[in-house]
Amino acid sequence: MDSRYTYTVFLEPMEEGGFLVHVPALPEVVTAGDTEDEAMAMAKEAIELVLESRRERGEDIPVEIGKAQMREVTVSLAA
């Protein structure tokens, strides 16, 4: 029986180009790609590997509760 899981993926542009990928529900998933498409493909592969590993070890597979939200905060530092 196949199970389907959906996770929020954050793509962070890197200074040298490409994208760094984070998956908040699976902190061990950190990967990157030269393009957005490559980064998403790498994320999918990394998520599948982590979930398979967790299942083999008998660990829980996290399920997201609601969608992650991104906000910006601006701060000022005194000179």
C-alpha positions, 0 to 999 in steps of 0.5 A: 500500500502506497502512502502519500505525504505532502511537505512544505519546502523552502527554497532559499536563493544562494549568493553563488547561485542556485537554491538551498532547500529546507523542509521544516517538518523534516529537519534532516532534509537540506539539499540544493540545486542550480535551478528551482526545478533541480532544487525541487527534484533534489528535495523530492528525492531527499524526502523520499530517502528520509521517509524510507529510512524512518520507516525502516527504523520504525520511526514516526513519519511526520505529518504537517499540521496546517501550512507553514507561513513565511513572514518578514521582520525588519529590525534596526540596530543603533549605530 
